[in-house]
Amino acid sequence: MSMEFGWWVKDAEAGKYQVKAIVHGGRLEWLRKQGHFTSWLPHEPSEEDWDRMVAEAERRVPRRLLSPKQFTEIKNLREHR
């Protein structure tokens, strides 16, 4: 099952851009996009990005949008990066 997390980041140097993290089959893909009519590009995640993704996943567990097993898998991806 594929899980997708996305949010916007405001940076003084790079401006405002959208970050997307896609978890599928034990793999994690980070993408970023700046503006509506631009393509998704590979993104090198920062510690803040990892924190944000884990927080987003943690918020979905009580609402049963994400199982505890999937949440554990996401935390393991962070540890084994």
C-alpha positions as CSV (number, residue, x, y, z in Angstrom):
1,M,0.0,0.0,0.0
2,S,1.3,3.4,-1.0
3,M,1.3,6.3,1.5
4,E,1.8,9.9,0.5
5,F,2.6,12.9,2.7
6,G,2.9,16.4,1.5
7,W,3.4,19.9,2.9
8,W,4.7,23.4,2.0
9,V,8.0,24.8,3.2
10,K,9.0,28.5,3.3
11,D,12.7,29.0,3.0
12,A,14.6,32.4,2.9
13,E,16.9,31.2,0.1
14,A,14.8,28.9,-2.0
15,G,11.4,30.6,-1.4
16,K,8.2,28.6,-1.0
17,Y,8.1,25.0,-2.3
18,Q,6.0,21.9,-1.9
19,V,7.5,18.7,-0.5
20,K,6.1,15.2,-1.0
21,A,7.2,12.0,0.6
22,I,6.0,8.7,-1.0
23,V,6.3,5.4,0.9
24,H,5.8,2.3,-1.2
25,G,7.0,-1.2,-0.7
26,G,9.5,-0.3,2.0
27,R,11.0,2.4,-0.1
28,L,10.8,6.2,0.4
29,E,10.9,8.8,-2.3
30,W,11.3,12.5,-1.6
31,L,10.1,15.0,-4.2
32,R,9.8,18.8,-4.3
33,K,8.0,21.3,-6.6
34,Q,8.2,25.1,-6.7
35,G,5.1,26.5,-8.4
36,H,2.1,25.0,-10.1
37,F,3.5,24.5,-13.6
38,T,6.9,23.0,-12.7
39,S,7.8,19.3,-12.5
40,W,8.5,17.3,-9.4
41,L,12.3,17.1,-8.7
42,P,14.2,14.8,-6.3
43,H,14.6,16.3,-2.9
44,E,17.3,15.8,-0.2
45,P,15.3,15.7,3.1
46,S,16.5,17.7,6.1
47,E,15.9,16.8,9.7
48,E,12.9,19.1,9.7
49,D,11.4,17.2,6.8
50,W,11.9,13.9,8.6
51,D,10.3,15.3,11.7
52,R,7.4,16.7,9.7
53,M,6.8,13.3,7.9
54,V,6.8,11.3,11.2
55,A,4.5,13.9,12.8
56,E,2.1,13.7,9.8
57,A,2.1,9.9,10.0
58,E,1.6,10.0,13.8
59,R,-1.5,12.2,13.3
60,R,-3.0,9.6,10.9
61,V,-2.8,6.6,13.2
62,P,-5.6,7.5,15.6
63,R,-7.9,8.2,12.7
64,R,-7.1,4.8,11.2
65,L,-5.8,6.3,8.0
66,L,-2.5,4.6,8.8
67,S,-2.0,1.3,10.7
68,P,0.4,1.1,13.6
69,K,2.5,-1.4,11.5
70,Q,2.8,1.2,8.7
71,F,3.8,3.8,11.2
72,T,6.5,1.6,12.6
73,E,7.7,1.0,9.1
74,I,8.0,4.8,8.5
75,K,10.0,5.2,11.8
76,N,12.3,2.3,10.7
77,L,12.9,4.0,7.4
78,R,14.1,7.1,9.2
79,E,16.5,5.1,11.4
80,H,18.0,3.2,8.4
81,R,18.5,6.0,6.0
